Amino acid sequence: MGGFFFLRSESGSVSAAAISLEGVSKRYGSKTIVHDLSFTVRPGEIVGFLGPNGAGKTTTMRMISGYTTPSAGRLRVAGFDMVKDNEKAARKLGYLPEQPPLYDMLEVAQYLRFVAKVKSVPQGEVKAEIDRVTQACRLEDVHRKEIYKLSKGYRQRLGLAQALLGKPEVLLLDEPTAGLDPGQIQETREVIRAFGEKHAVLLSTHILPEVTMICARVAIINHGRLLAIDSPQALQRAAEQPNVTLTTDAPADALRAELQAINGVSEVVTRPAGNDTNLLAVDCGVDSRAGIEASIARVVASRWNLYRLERRQPTLESIFLRYVQAAGTTS
């Protein structure tokens, strides 16, 4: 039988999980890519899936979609075990991989009819379904155009449309706004937000503002391990330690040693400053004592050029970088 897999919370209430991972791992030979992942996504919830390149996000997405099987653990989609009932689970699932699965020689409308047939959309509902996703993804102007003639933005929208066909209960989106212009990104967010009101969405992205805008919870992963999962607001509250951010041309190791020697600086996270490989962007976790910015400025400016310095409360980006850097030093 289908339906959702039910979990009992600590308070005793029962909630349905549209996606459920319990101790899921994936190994290729002797190399473990994903380590003991456990989390859920409920109907009516959009969960952002964050991690640097190579963190295990795409491998996890492929396991949830049934493209590959876990080496250990239990994985359910819409109540179906992805190992034992892969075909039944697949009927409940819409999936947009990082590279949309398109057939270049078909027209957009032909391709959507093909996908509708593969998904076993009832014949009498095919036209209405294709019209629905065509309008939702703003494909009206290209529905008679061959796919190989489409821009990257339209190809991405078509990939989202095929995932939405058949009204799946669960939607997996791997970088859904990649290649879109700002207007298209906003439209795509609205489509995802509307779908997520009644369905479960797992959204992998590198665009952190996107997560803040549309996701109820955020799962942060690195080296195949789950580092944190909570709402963006809760993650920020849990990291309410203020930050001093700065830009300088100092070498990372020398700067980190100098800053960590300052009384009141608890941690230092460094990264390249945008496209300028000669500059360093720095986040310093600091306590609430007065004058800490001045101490940092004096230390940096005494040896290197200091281009910017400001104090601010933690953002999702700084929290993400903090988790990832901490995991990198302990893995």
N, C-alpha and C positions, 0 to 999 in steps of 0.2 A: 504494500500500500504506500501511497505518497503522503503528502502533507509535510508539516514542519517538524523538526526535532526540537523537543522542549527541554529547557534548562531550568533548574530551580536555583534562584538567587539566594544569597545569604539571609535575606529577610524572610524567605519561605515562599515568595511569590513565584509564579511560573511564567516564563516568557519564551516565545518561539524564536528559534535561531534559523534564519534562512541559509546562512553559511556557518558551519561549525568545524573548527580544527582542534583536535585533541592530540597533543604530543606528536605533531606531524614533522617528519624528517625526510630529507631527500639526499641520497648518496649516488655519486657516479664513480664506480670503482672504489678506491680508498678515500676519495675526497667527499666530505659532507658539505653540501651547498646550503641546506636548510636544517636548522637544529631545533627540534622539539617545540615547534610553534603551537600555541594554543590561543585562540581568540574566536569571537563570534561576530556576526553581523545580523541584525534583526530586521524584519520587514519594516518599512518606513524609516530606515536609517541609511545615511550615506557615511561610509567610513573612509577616510583618507589613508593611503598606504604610502609611507614615506621612507626613503633610504637612499644613500648614494649609489652610484653605478656599481654593479656587482654585489649589492647587498643581499640579493635573493628574492627581490620583489617579483620579477618576471617568472622565475621558477615556481614561486608560490602560486602565482596567477595560473600558470599552466597546469599545476596539480588541481586547483579548484575547478578549472574548466574541463578536466578529464583528459587533457592532451598528454599528460604523463602521470604516472601513478606514484604515490608516496612510497618510500622505502620502509617507513614505520609510522605508526599512529593511525588515527581515524579521521576521515574527512567526509562531511555530509553537506549536500546541497539540496535545499527544499525537502529535507527529510530522507533523501536517498544517499546511500553509501556510494561514494564515487568509484570504489573498486568493484563492489558487487553489483551495483545498479547504475553503471555508467550511462547507459543509453536512456534510462528513465530520467536521470538527473539532467542530462544534456537537453532534454525537452523543456526544462524549466529555466534554462540559462541563456543569456545573451552575452556575447564576448567580443570585445574589441581589443585585439592584440596590438602591440606597438606598431607593427606593420599591417595595415588592414588587408584582409584576404580578398582581394579584388581580381576580377578577370578582365584584363584590359581591352579585349576585343569586343566585349558586350557593351550595349548601351546601358545607361543607368537603370532604366525601367526594366530591361531584360534581365539584368543582374538581380534586381530586387524580386522579380517573379521567380527566378531560379532559387534564390534563398528561401522564399516563401514555400516553395515546393519541398525543398530539403527539410525545412522545419515543420512540414506537414500542416501548414495553415489550411483550414478547410477551403475548398474551392470557392464556395460562395462568399468567403470573407477576404479573399486575396486582394481584390481591387481596393476595398476599404482600408485594409492594412497598409498597402503600398501608399495610398493617398495620405494616410495618417503619418507615416514616418517621413514621407517626402516633404510634407508641410512642416513637421516638427524640426527637421534638419535643413530646411530652406534649400531644397533641391529642385524646386519647380522649374528654374531656368535651364537646368542641364539634364532633365530626365530623358531626353532623346539624344543625348550626346554620348559618343563612345568614351569609355572610361579612360583610355590612354590619353585623351585630349584634356582631361581634367587637371586643374591646378592641385597643388598639394593640399590646400585648404578644403577644396571640394572632395578630394579623395578621403580626407579625414572625416568629413561630414557623412559621406556615403558609408564609410566603415561603421560609424555610429548608427546610421539608419538600419544596416543589416543586423546589428546587435539588438535593436529595439523591435525588429519584426517578430510577430507572434506573441507579443505582450508577455515576455518572460518574467518570472517571479524574482529572478536574481540577475543582476547586471554586473559584469566585470569589465572595467575600463582601464587600459594600460596607456597612460599619457594621451587622453582623449583630445586635448586642445593643442597638441604639438602641430606646428606649422600654420596655425590659424592667426588671422589678424585680430586686433583688439575687439572689433565689432563682432566677429565670428566667435571669439572666445566667450563674450558675454551671452550671445545667443545659445551657444552650446551649454554654458552653465545653467541657463534657464531650463533647457530641455532635461538636463540631468537632475536639477532640483525638483522639477515637476514629477519626473519618473520616481524619484526617491521618496516622495510623499507617501506612497503606498507599497513600494517595493524595496528590496535590499540592493544597495550599490556598494561595491568595493572599488575605489578610485585610486589608481597609482599615478602620481604626478611629481614633478620637480617644482611646480609653481606653488609656493607656500601660501600666497594670498588666496589662491583658489581653494585651498583646504579650509582656511579661516572663513571664507564666504559661504561654503555650501556643505561642509562636513560636520556631522554631529559628534564624531569621535575621530581621533588620529592614532594610527598604529605606526610606531617608529621601529625600523628594522635595520640591522647592520651585521655583516658577516653571518647572515642567515639566522640571527637570533632576534627575538622580540625584545626591544629595550624598554618600551613604554606604550601604553594604550589608555587614552582618556579623551575627554573633550578638549578642544584647543584652550578654552578658558581655564579648565582645571589644571592643565599642564603649565599654563602661565602662572596661575596662583601658586602652584607647587614650587615654582622657581622665581619667587618674588624678590630674590636677591637683585638689587639694582646692578646696572652695567655701566661702565664707562667705555665708549667706543672711540677709536682713533684711527687715523691713517698716517703712516710714516714710511720712510725708505730704509728702516733698520732691518738687519738680518734677523730672521725669526728666532733662532736659538739664543742669540745674544740678548735680544729684546725680552724674550720670555724670562730669562734668568734675572734681568734687571727688574722687571715688573713684579715678579713673584717675591722679590726681596723687600718690597714695600709693605709696611704694616697696614693691613686693611684690604689688601688684594688677595682674594682667595683662589682665583683661577684665571688662566689666560688662554684664550682661543685665538689662533691666527689663521689667516687665509689670504690668498691673492686679492688685491683690491681691483675688482672688475677685470678689464682686459689689460691693465697695466701690470706687467710682470715685475716691474721694478718697485712697486709699492705694496705695502702690507696693510690689510685691514685687521684690526685687533678688537676683540671683546674681552674686557676685564670684569670678572665678577668681584664686586666690592661690598664692604659693609656700609652702614649708614653714617659713619663719622664725617664730620665737616672737613673740608679741605683736601679730600682724597684726590679730586681732579687736579688740584694744583701740584700735589706731590708727583702724580703720574706725569704731568706736563713737564715738570722740572727734570725728571729723570730722562725722559725721551729727548727733550730739546737740548740737553747738555751734551749729547753724543750724535744725534741724528736730526734730520729735518722732520718737524711735526706739522702736518698739513691740516689736520682736523681733529677735534676732540669734543665730545659731548657726553652728558650723562643721560641715561634713559632707562625706562623699565624694560624687562625682558620681552622680546617678541618671539613668535613661534619659530622664526628662523634661528635666533640665537639659542633657543632651547634645543632645536633639532641639532645644531652644530655641537652643542655641549654634549648631548647624548652620544652622537656619532664619534666625537673625539675621545670621550671616555671609554667607549667600547673598543676603539682602535688601540688604546694603550693597554687594555686588559686581555685582548684576544690572543 
